[in-house]
Amino acid sequence: MASYVINRADPPYAVPPAATAAREDDIDIPTLVSTLSDNKWPILIGTLVFFVAAVTYVLLATPKYEANAVVQVEARPPSVPGLNSSNNTPAPPVVDAPAATETQLLTSRRVLGEAIERLNLDTVVKPVRMPLIGDSVARANQRLNPGQLASPWFGLSSYAWGGEQVDIGRFQLPEHLVGMNLQLIAGERGRYTLLDPEGNTLLEGRVGQVASNGRGVSLEIERLVANPGTRFELKRLNSMAIMGQLKNDITVTEQGRNSGIIGMTYAHADPVRAKQVLDQVTQAYVRQNVSRNSAEASKRLQFVTEQLPKVRRELADAQARLNEFQSRTRTMDVGMQNQALLNQSVALEQSIQQLQVQRADIASRYTPEHPVYQSLMRQIGQFEAKKNQIQGRIGALPDTQQGLFRLNRDVEVINQTYANLLDQAQQLNIAAASAVGNARVIDPADVNMDSPSWPKPLIVIPGATLLGAMLMIAFVLTRQMFRRGVEDPVDIELLGLPVYASIPFSAKGKQLQPGQYRRDGRQRLLAFRSPSDLAMEALRTLRTSLHFARFEMKNNMLMISAPSPGVGKTFVCANLAVTIAQAGQRVLLIDADMRRGTVHSALGTRSENGLSELISGQIDAATAVRRVPGTDNLSFISRGRIPPNPSELLMHERFPRLLDELSRQYDIVVIDTPPVLAVTDAAVIGHHVGTCLMVVRWGLNQQREIALAKQRLEQNGVEVRGAIFNAVQKRGSGQYAYTYYDYQPVQDPAPAR
């Protein structure tokens, strides 16, 4: 039994365009759920593939271990002992070092370059392992026998199986070999061979000795632990390349806003190497921070060191002039009354000399318009004014006293200046040696050996599985979105074609589709093999509809057409003919598709001696018409041999006479025609039949395609009475629903004894 629920309150052509647009724009949640349910196996299989791939990746991927360190950068200005309090110059303002600036300094080329040079990171040595399983086997061997060299598996000594170690002491290459993969082969008793990328020998050497080929290639291997024949990939990287890679791999972040606490992480397959790299980077940064903060003391020390020899020579010259003057004038010393003037003059001159030293220092840091520089120059001017006053008082003394006074003053001033410079040199030496920067390492680099940072099974496996499910769902929905075939009979009725029947998809009937037949002489009609199938129930409903509509037909000929190939037109024609014949009517089934007709294969017969020979007059009707075994009321005419001109053959005058003659002998004639949009045969045949029905396949034929096929037939004067919706699949709840009840007969119970 089959029941149909079609809302036909309004005729199809009365549906306004706005309603159609609204219906297309609505999101049908039940339809989406049903689409996912119908494609559950592809979704599950795709998700399972992603799950298996994730598990395989977790098991085979080389784990990476993450080293982390913490550095603190204080906001206070750097203090240099014995320097900041030794002069009266104002201290520079306190400026907070932004975290962004410090993060850039931590990964600068100067810091990374020092780490690369200390750890020899520009030389990469990697053992060659067996593809797919080599890394996993090596890790397993090291877990079972840590620190021991593993024996080769299956005699493959060219591969490394775990425990190999190579320490490079010196490695020099010409520029054209930098960045290329060289091959290092371990030999017997500490010998080795270095090959170029083409396999040519570059040099041969022994562990602990420097080997050179005289063409710019030199290599010193300090340690080599490997089985003879084991291969290694040796590469000398460009310094800028390895520096850029390190900068990308090291993560530097500030822990808290304006906290000055900077965290650093670095991941590597070798946990020891990860710790060494991060440790060297932090130490180099701290050293350079201290060096940067002690630069002021170093610069002042350089200035004082340059001034000491000059002042020493000036002191010696001043003492020599004083001695020569005393010898010439026979004077011993200045008088007691002039000692006060001498002391004042010496003090002023000493102050002026100190200010001149400070002015030279400040001039290197500030411009002459800076307030600090201007203040210093005002102090020098004040001292110069006082000095001039004392010079006026000295000018009133006798000439001998003035000369002796002036020479003693010069000696005293230069002597005190020299002593001050010596004192400053000592202080600056101490300051440069004991300078403390504003950065320090809070947590040195360390690695958790028991927990790799990647891959994380709890992240990779669920994430990959979820990603696989999402991708498969997106694929199914995208495919459904681009599949514009009609899935609702209402879409067909909107084109002005009433749906006479909706035939559900039949798995048993799938073998009857074109290309599925086997030429073994056996019938494969669903009407014979499974007469209780739901598709057969729908065809019986179609038979009933045609039975009551026969009074409106101009003759008893029924043409079954389709917009395109592959819609199940032959399946509908053959099984519908059998169904009508089983109702007691005499039925003739004609395969008019003389190009690719396959009705003869479904009936288990041959195609020869069919319609093409009959129209061309090669055989008569008695020879062409065959009885179909299994039913007494069904006859069949095959397509015949494929003619070179099927359309012209159908337009021959014998064809309409043949149809008239055959229609008088049978109650109904069912004609299977080629697709409408492919060839014009259906339009030619449609002029002679009383009823034309079009088969539309669910999810395959588009509305535009159906409308074009209908328009093409109508342009040729053929009226399409309705459509047959074939291979319908259940898809959630929609505006159109069909329900088929499996109503099978039951056997009577056996009589009781």
C-alpha positions in Angstrom: 0.0 0.0 0.0 1.2 3.5 -0.7 -0.2 6.7 0.7 0.7 10.2 -0.6 0.3 13.5 1.1 0.4 16.4 -1.3 -0.8 19.8 -0.4 -2.7 21.0 -3.5 -4.9 23.6 -2.2 -3.7 25.9 -4.9 -2.7 24.9 -8.4 1.0 24.7 -9.0 1.0 27.7 -11.4 -0.7 29.8 -8.8 2.2 29.8 -6.3 3.6 33.3 -6.2 7.4 33.9 -6.8 7.8 35.3 -3.3 6.7 32.1 -1.7 9.2 30.2 -3.7 12.0 32.6 -2.7 11.0 32.4 0.9 10.9 28.6 0.8 14.4 28.5 -0.6 15.8 30.9 1.9 14.4 29.1 4.9 16.8 26.9 6.9 15.2 23.5 7.2 16.7 22.1 10.4 15.0 18.6 10.0 16.3 18.4 6.5 19.9 19.2 7.6 19.7 16.6 10.3 18.3 14.1 7.9 21.1 14.9 5.4 23.7 14.2 8.1 21.9 11.1 9.1 21.8 9.8 5.5 25.5 10.5 5.2 26.5 9.1 8.6 28.7 6.4 7.2 31.0 8.8 5.2 31.1 11.1 8.2 32.0 8.3 10.5 34.6 6.9 8.1 36.2 10.3 7.6 36.2 10.9 11.3 37.8 7.5 11.9 40.5 8.2 9.3 41.4 11.5 11.1 41.4 9.6 14.5 43.7 6.9 13.2 46.0 9.5 11.6 46.2 11.4 14.9 47.0 8.3 16.8 49.7 7.4 14.2 51.1 10.9 14.4 51.3 10.8 18.2 53.1 7.4 18.1 55.5 8.2 15.3 56.2 11.9 15.7 59.5 13.0 17.2 58.6 14.5 20.6 59.8 18.0 21.4 60.8 19.1 24.9 60.3 22.7 26.0 62.9 24.6 28.1 61.7 27.7 30.0 63.4 30.5 31.9 62.4 33.7 33.6 64.3 37.0 33.4 63.5 40.1 35.5 64.2 43.6 34.2 64.0 46.3 36.9 62.8 49.8 36.2 65.5 51.5 38.3 68.4 53.2 36.6 71.6 51.1 36.6 73.9 52.0 39.5 77.7 52.1 39.1 79.5 52.0 42.5 81.8 55.0 43.0 80.5 56.8 39.9 77.1 58.3 40.4 78.0 59.9 43.7 81.4 61.2 42.6 80.2 64.3 40.8 77.5 66.8 41.1 76.0 66.3 37.6 72.3 65.5 37.7 71.3 61.8 37.3 69.4 60.8 34.2 65.6 60.5 34.7 64.2 57.1 35.5 62.6 55.6 32.3 60.8 52.2 32.5 62.2 49.8 29.9 59.2 48.6 27.9 58.8 44.8 27.7 58.6 45.0 24.0 62.1 46.6 23.9 63.5 43.9 26.2 61.9 41.1 24.2 63.6 42.4 21.1 66.9 42.6 22.9 66.5 39.0 24.1 66.2 37.8 20.5 68.6 40.3 18.9 71.3 39.1 16.6 74.0 40.1 19.1 72.5 37.9 21.9 71.7 35.0 19.6 75.0 35.3 17.8 76.9 34.8 21.0 74.8 31.7 21.9 75.3 30.3 18.3 79.0 30.7 18.6 79.3 29.2 22.0 77.1 26.1 21.2 78.2 25.7 17.6 74.6 25.8 16.4 75.5 26.6 12.8 76.7 23.0 12.4 73.9 20.4 12.2 74.6 16.7 12.5 71.6 14.3 12.1 71.7 10.5 11.8 70.0 9.0 8.9 67.2 6.7 10.1 64.9 4.3 8.4 61.8 6.0 7.0 58.5 5.8 9.0 59.8 3.7 11.9 63.4 4.8 12.4 62.7 7.5 14.9 60.3 5.4 16.9 62.7 2.5 17.0 65.6 4.7 18.1 63.6 6.2 20.9 62.5 2.8 22.1 66.1 1.5 22.1 67.2 4.5 24.2 64.4 3.9 26.7 65.3 0.3 27.1 69.1 0.8 27.0 69.9 4.4 27.7 73.3 5.6 26.6 74.1 2.4 24.6 74.6 2.0 20.9 71.9 -0.1 19.3 72.7 -2.9 16.9 71.5 -2.6 13.3 68.1 -4.2 12.5 67.9 -6.6 9.6 71.5 -5.9 8.8 70.8 -2.4 7.7 74.0 -0.8 9.1 73.7 2.3 7.0 70.8 3.5 9.1 71.1 4.8 12.7 69.1 2.8 15.3 69.7 4.8 18.4 72.6 5.8 20.7 74.7 7.5 18.0 76.8 10.5 19.0 78.9 13.0 17.0 80.7 16.0 18.5 82.1 18.5 15.9 85.1 20.5 17.1 85.9 22.4 13.9 84.1 22.6 10.5 85.0 24.9 7.7 83.4 24.9 4.2 83.7 27.1 1.1 80.7 29.3 0.4 79.2 27.1 -2.4 78.8 24.2 0.1 77.2 26.2 2.9 73.6 25.1 3.4 74.0 21.8 1.5 73.5 18.4 2.9 76.8 16.6 3.2 77.0 12.9 4.1 79.2 11.6 6.9 79.9 7.9 6.9 81.4 6.3 10.0 84.2 3.8 9.4 86.2 1.3 11.4 88.4 2.3 14.4 87.4 5.9 14.5 87.7 6.7 10.8 85.1 8.5 8.7 84.4 9.8 5.2 82.8 13.0 4.2 80.8 13.1 0.9 79.3 16.0 -1.1 75.7 16.1 -2.2 76.6 14.2 -5.4 78.3 11.4 -3.5 81.9 12.4 -4.3 84.5 12.1 -1.5 85.5 15.4 0.0 87.9 14.1 2.6 88.7 11.2 4.9 89.8 11.6 8.5 90.2 10.1 12.0 88.5 11.1 15.2 90.5 13.7 17.2 92.5 14.9 14.2 91.9 17.8 11.8 91.3 16.6 8.3 91.5 18.9 5.3 91.4 18.5 1.5 93.3 21.7 0.6 90.2 23.2 -1.1 88.7 25.0 1.8 87.1 21.9 3.5 88.4 21.1 7.0 86.8 19.0 9.7 87.6 17.9 13.2 85.5 15.4 14.9 86.1 15.1 18.7 83.8 12.2 19.3 82.1 9.6 17.0 80.0 6.8 18.4 78.3 4.8 15.6 78.3 1.4 13.9 80.6 1.2 10.9 78.7 2.2 7.8 76.2 4.5 9.6 75.4 7.6 7.7 74.9 11.1 9.1 73.6 14.3 7.4 76.1 17.1 8.1 75.2 20.7 7.2 76.8 24.0 7.8 74.1 26.6 8.1 74.2 30.2 7.1 74.5 32.3 10.3 71.6 34.5 9.3 69.4 31.5 8.5 70.0 29.8 11.9 69.6 33.1 13.6 66.2 33.7 12.0 65.1 30.2 12.9 66.1 30.6 16.5 64.3 33.9 16.7 61.1 32.3 15.4 61.5 29.3 17.8 62.2 31.2 21.0 59.0 32.6 22.5 59.4 35.7 24.7 56.4 37.1 26.6 55.9 39.5 29.5 54.2 37.8 32.5 51.8 40.5 33.6 51.4 44.0 32.4 54.4 46.3 33.3 55.7 43.6 35.7 59.2 43.5 34.2 59.1 39.7 34.4 59.8 38.1 31.1 59.3 34.4 30.3 61.1 32.5 27.6 60.4 29.1 26.1 62.3 27.1 23.5 61.3 23.7 22.2 63.7 21.1 20.6 63.8 17.4 20.0 66.9 17.2 22.2 66.0 18.3 25.7 69.7 18.9 26.6 70.1 21.1 23.6 66.9 23.1 24.4 68.2 23.8 27.9 71.7 24.8 26.6 70.3 27.2 24.0 68.0 29.0 26.4 70.7 29.1 29.1 73.2 30.6 26.8 70.7 33.2 25.5 69.7 34.4 29.0 73.4 34.5 30.1 74.4 36.5 27.1 71.6 38.9 27.6 72.5 39.5 31.2 76.2 40.0 30.3 75.4 42.5 27.6 73.0 44.3 30.0 75.8 44.7 32.5 78.2 45.7 29.8 75.7 48.3 28.5 75.2 49.7 32.0 78.9 50.0 32.7 79.6 51.7 29.4 79.5 55.2 31.1 82.2 54.2 33.6 84.4 52.7 30.8 84.0 55.9 28.7 85.0 58.1 31.7 87.9 55.8 32.5 89.2 56.1 28.9 89.0 59.9 29.1 90.9 60.0 32.5 93.5 57.6 31.2 94.1 59.8 28.2 94.5 62.9 30.5 97.0 61.4 33.0 100.1 61.5 30.8 99.4 65.1 29.7 98.9 66.3 33.3 102.1 64.4 34.4 104.1 66.2 31.7 102.6 69.5 32.7 103.5 68.9 36.4 107.1 68.1 35.5 107.4 71.2 33.4 105.9 73.4 36.2 108.3 72.0 38.8 111.3 72.5 36.4 110.3 76.2 35.8 109.9 76.8 39.6 113.3 75.3 40.3 114.9 77.3 37.6 113.3 80.6 38.8 114.4 79.9 42.4 117.9 79.2 41.3 118.1 82.3 39.2 116.5 84.7 41.7 117.9 82.9 44.8 114.5 82.9 46.6 113.3 80.0 48.7 109.5 80.4 49.2 106.7 82.9 49.2 106.2 84.9 52.3 103.8 84.2 55.0 101.7 87.2 54.1 101.3 85.9 50.6 100.5 82.3 51.5 96.8 83.1 51.9 96.6 84.5 48.4 98.4 81.4 47.1 96.0 79.0 48.8 93.0 80.9 47.5 94.4 81.0 44.0 95.2 77.3 44.1 91.8 76.4 45.3 90.1 78.4 42.6 92.4 77.0 39.9 91.7 73.5 41.1 87.9 74.1 41.0 88.1 75.5 37.5 90.2 72.4 36.4 87.7 70.0 37.8 84.8 71.9 36.2 86.7 71.8 32.9 87.1 68.0 33.2 83.3 67.7 33.9 82.6 70.0 31.0 84.5 67.7 28.6 82.6 64.8 29.9 79.2 66.5 29.8 79.9 67.8 26.3 80.0 64.2 25.0 76.4 63.6 26.4 74.6 67.0 26.1 74.5 69.8 23.6 75.7 73.3 24.6 72.1 74.4 24.9 71.3 71.8 27.5 70.5 73.2 31.0 73.1 71.0 32.6 75.8 72.3 30.3 74.7 75.9 30.8 74.7 75.5 34.6 78.3 74.2 34.5 79.4 77.1 32.4 77.9 79.6 34.8 79.9 78.0 37.7 83.1 78.2 35.6 82.4 81.9 34.9 81.9 82.6 38.7 85.2 81.0 39.6 87.0 82.8 36.7 85.7 86.2 38.1 87.1 85.4 41.6 90.4 84.3 40.1 90.7 87.6 38.3 90.1 89.5 41.6 93.0 87.6 43.2 95.1 88.2 40.1 94.6 91.9 40.6 95.9 91.7 44.2 98.9 89.7 43.1 99.7 92.3 40.5 100.5 94.8 43.3 103.4 92.6 44.6 107.0 93.0 43.5 108.1 91.3 40.3 110.1 88.6 42.0 107.3 87.8 44.4 104.8 87.7 41.5 106.9 85.3 39.5 107.5 83.0 42.5 103.9 83.2 43.4 102.7 82.3 39.9 105.1 79.4 39.6 104.2 77.9 43.0 100.5 78.3 42.2 101.0 76.3 38.9 102.8 73.5 40.6 100.2 73.2 43.4 97.3 73.3 40.9 98.7 70.7 38.5 99.8 68.5 41.4 96.3 68.4 42.9 94.8 67.9 39.5 97.1 64.9 38.9 96.2 63.5 42.3 92.4 63.9 41.5 92.8 62.2 38.2 94.6 59.2 39.8 91.9 59.0 42.4 89.2 59.0 39.7 91.0 56.4 37.6 91.0 54.1 40.6 87.3 54.7 41.3 86.4 54.2 37.7 88.3 50.9 37.5 86.4 49.7 40.5 83.1 50.9 39.0 83.7 49.1 35.7 84.6 45.9 37.4 81.7 45.9 39.9 78.9 47.3 37.6 75.5 45.7 38.1 72.8 45.8 35.4 69.1 46.1 35.9 68.4 42.5 34.5 68.9 39.2 36.2 67.9 35.6 35.7 65.1 34.6 38.1 64.6 31.0 37.0 67.5 29.4 35.0 66.6 27.3 31.9 65.2 23.9 32.8 63.4 21.1 31.0 60.8 18.6 32.1 62.3 15.4 30.6 59.3 13.3 31.5 56.7 15.4 29.7 57.3 16.4 26.0 55.7 19.7 25.0 54.6 18.2 21.7 52.7 16.1 20.6 50.1 16.2 23.4 47.9 13.1 23.0 45.0 14.8 24.9 45.1 17.7 22.5 46.1 16.1 19.2 43.7 13.1 19.2 40.5 14.8 20.3 41.3 17.9 18.2 42.1 15.8 15.0 38.9 13.8 15.6 36.8 16.9 16.0 38.4 18.5 13.0 37.7 15.4 10.9 34.1 15.3 11.9 33.7 19.0 11.2 35.4 18.7 7.8 33.3 15.7 6.8 30.1 17.5 7.9 31.1 20.5 5.9 31.9 18.4 2.9 28.5 16.6 3.1 26.6 19.9 3.5 28.6 21.6 0.7 28.0 18.7 -1.6 24.3 18.8 -0.8 24.3 22.6 -1.4 25.9 22.2 -4.8 23.7 19.3 -5.7 20.8 21.2 -7.1 18.7 18.2 -8.1 15.0 18.3 -7.0 14.2 16.5 -3.8 10.6 17.6 -3.3 7.7 16.8 -5.7 6.5 20.3 -5.0 9.4 21.7 -7.0 8.3 19.6 -10.0 4.6 20.7 -9.6 5.8 24.4 -9.6 6.8 23.8 -13.2 3.2 22.8 -14.1 3.9 19.0 -14.1 1.6 17.0 -11.7 3.5 14.2 -10.1 1.7 10.9 -11.0 3.8 8.7 -8.7 6.8 8.9 -6.4 8.8 5.7 -6.7 11.0 5.1 -3.7 14.6 4.1 -4.2 15.0 0.3 -4.5 18.3 -1.3 -3.8 17.1 -4.5 -5.5 16.2 -2.6 -8.6 19.5 -0.7 -8.8 20.9 -3.6 -10.9 18.4 -2.8 -13.6 19.9 0.7 -14.2 21.8 1.1 -17.5 25.2 -0.4 -17.4 24.2 -3.0 -14.8 22.9 -5.7 -17.0 24.6 -8.9 -17.8 23.9 -10.8 -20.9 23.2 -14.2 -19.5 19.6 -14.6 -20.8 18.1 -14.2 -17.3 15.3 -11.7 -16.6 16.2 -9.0 -14.0 12.9 -7.2 -13.7 12.0 -6.1 -10.2 8.4 -7.1 -11.0 9.5 -10.7 -11.3 12.2 -10.9 -8.7 10.6 -8.9 -5.9 7.0 -8.1 -6.6 6.3 -6.9 -3.1 9.1 -4.2 -3.2 8.0 -0.7 -2.2 8.9 0.5 -5.7 6.5 -2.0 -7.2 3.7 -0.7 -5.0 4.4 2.8 -6.3 4.2 1.5 -9.9 0.9 -0.2 -9.2 -0.3 3.2 -8.0 0.8 4.7 -11.3 -1.0 1.9 -13.1 -4.2 2.8 -11.3 -3.8 6.5 -12.1 -3.2 5.7 -15.8 -6.2 3.4 -15.8 -8.6 6.1 -14.8 -7.0 8.7 -17.0 -7.2 6.6 -20.2 -10.5 8.1 -21.1 -8.8 11.5 -21.7 -6.1 9.9 -24.0 -6.4 10.3 -27.8 -5.0 6.7 -28.2 -3.7 3.9 -26.1 0.0 4.7 -26.6 2.1 5.8 -23.6 5.5 7.4 -24.1 8.0 7.5 -21.2 10.7 10.1 -21.6 13.3 11.8 -19.4 15.4 15.0 -19.4 18.7 13.2 -19.3 20.3 9.7 -19.1 20.6 7.8 -15.9 17.2 8.7 -14.3 15.8 5.1 -14.3 13.5 5.5 -17.4 14.1 2.0 -18.6 13.4 0.6 -15.1 10.1 2.5 -14.9 9.0 1.4 -18.5 9.8 -2.3 -18.1 8.3 -2.8 -14.7 5.3 -0.6 -15.4 4.6 -2.7 -18.5 4.8 -5.9 -16.5 2.5 -4.4 -13.8 -0.2 -3.5 -16.4 0.1 -6.9 -18.0 -0.4 -8.6 -14.6 -3.7 -6.7 -14.4 -5.0 -8.6 -17.4 -4.4 -6.0 -20.1 -2.5 -6.8 -23.3 0.6 -4.7 -23.3 3.3 -4.1 -25.9 6.6 -2.7 -24.7 8.7 -1.0 -27.5 12.3 0.0 -27.0 12.4 3.1 -29.2 15.9 4.2 -28.0 17.7 2.8 -31.0 21.0 4.4 -29.8 21.5 3.0 -26.2 18.4 1.1 -25.4 18.8 -1.7 -22.8 15.3 -3.0 -22.3 16.3 -6.3 -24.0 19.0 -6.9 -21.4 16.4 -6.4 -18.6 14.2 -9.0 -20.3 17.0 -11.4 -20.9 16.8 -11.3 -24.7 18.9 -10.0 -27.6 18.5 -6.7 -29.4 18.6 -8.0 -33.0 15.4 -8.2 -35.1 13.9 -5.2 -33.4 12.4 -1.8 -34.2 15.2 -0.6 -36.5 14.8 -3.6 -38.8 11.0 -3.4 -38.6 10.9 0.2 -39.7 13.4 -0.3 -42.4 11.3 -3.2 -43.8 13.9 -5.9 -43.2 11.5 -8.0 -41.0 7.8 -8.1 -40.5 5.8 -7.4 -37.2 5.3 -11.0 -36.4 9.1 -11.5 -36.4 9.8 -8.3 -34.3 7.2 -8.9 -31.6 8.3 -11.4 -28.9 6.5 -12.9 -26.0 8.0 -12.1 -22.6 8.2 -15.3 -20.4 6.6 -15.0 -17.0 3.5 -13.2 -18.1 1.0 -14.0 -20.8 -0.1 -10.5 -21.7 3.2 -8.8 -22.3 4.9 -8.5 -25.7 8.2 -6.8 -26.5 9.9 -5.2 -29.5 13.6 -4.6 -29.0 15.6 -1.6 -30.4 17.2 -3.7 -33.1 20.6 -3.1 -34.6 21.9 0.4 -34.0 21.2 2.4 -37.2 23.3 5.2 -38.5 20.3 7.6 -38.6 17.8 6.8 -35.8 16.0 10.2 -36.0 15.5 9.9 -39.8 14.3 6.3 -39.4 11.6 7.4 -36.9 10.4 10.1 -39.3 9.8 7.4 -42.0 6.2 7.0 -43.0 6.3 3.3 -42.0 6.7 4.2 -38.3 3.3 5.9 -37.8 1.6 3.1 -39.8 3.4 0.6 -37.7 2.2 2.2 -34.5 -1.4 2.4 -35.7 -1.4 -1.3 -36.6 0.2 -2.4 -33.3 -2.1 -0.2 -31.1 -5.2 -1.9 -32.5 -3.8 -5.3 -31.4 -3.1 -4.3 -27.8 -4.8 -2.5 -24.9 -1.8 -0.3 -24.3 1.5 0.3 -25.9 4.4 1.5 -23.7 7.2 3.2 -25.6 10.7 3.8 -24.0 12.3 6.8 -25.7 15.8 8.5 -25.6 16.4 11.5 -23.3 14.7 14.7 -24.5 17.7 17.0 -24.1 20.1 14.6 -25.7 18.4 13.9 -29.1 15.2 14.8 -30.9 13.8 11.2 -31.0 11.3 11.8 -28.2 9.9 14.8 -29.9 9.3 12.8 -33.1 7.7 9.9 -31.3 5.6 12.2 -29.1 3.5 13.3 -32.1 2.0 9.8 -32.4 1.2 8.9 -28.8 -1.7 9.8 -26.6 0.1 10.3 -23.3 3.6 11.5 -22.5 5.1 11.2 -19.0 8.5 12.4 -17.9 10.7 10.5 -15.4 12.6 12.7 -13.0 15.2 11.3 -10.7 15.4 12.4 -7.1 18.5 14.5 -6.4 19.8 14.4 -10.0 17.6 16.5 -12.3 17.5 20.2 -11.7 14.4 22.3 -12.0 15.9 24.2 -14.9 16.7 21.0 -16.7 13.1 19.7 -16.2 11.6 22.9 -17.4 13.9 22.9 -20.5 12.9 19.4 -21.4 9.2 20.2 -21.0 9.6 23.3 -23.1 11.4 21.5 -25.8 8.6 18.9 -26.1 5.9 21.5 -26.0 7.7 23.5 -28.8 7.4 20.4 -30.9 3.7 20.0 -30.2 4.0 17.3 -27.5 2.1 17.8 -24.3 3.7 16.4 -21.2 0.8 15.1 -19.0 2.9 14.7 -15.8 6.0 13.4 -14.1 7.2 10.3 -12.4 9.4 11.0 -9.4 11.9 8.1 -9.4 14.4 6.9 -6.8 13.0 9.0 -4.0 14.8 8.8 -0.7 13.4 9.6 2.7 14.8 12.9 3.9 13.4 14.2 7.2 10.1 16.0 7.3 9.2 18.3 4.4 6.2 19.7 2.6 5.8 16.5 0.7 5.7 13.1 2.4 5.1 9.6 1.3 4.6 6.5 3.4 4.6 2.9 2.2 3.3 0.2 4.4 4.8 -3.3 4.0 1.5 -5.2 3.8 2.5 -8.8 3.2 0.1 -11.8 3.2 0.4 -14.1 6.1 0.1 -17.9 6.0 -2.9 -19.6 7.4 -2.1 -21.6 10.5 -1.9 -25.4 10.1 -5.1 -27.2 11.0 -5.1 -28.8 14.4 -5.2 -32.6 14.6 
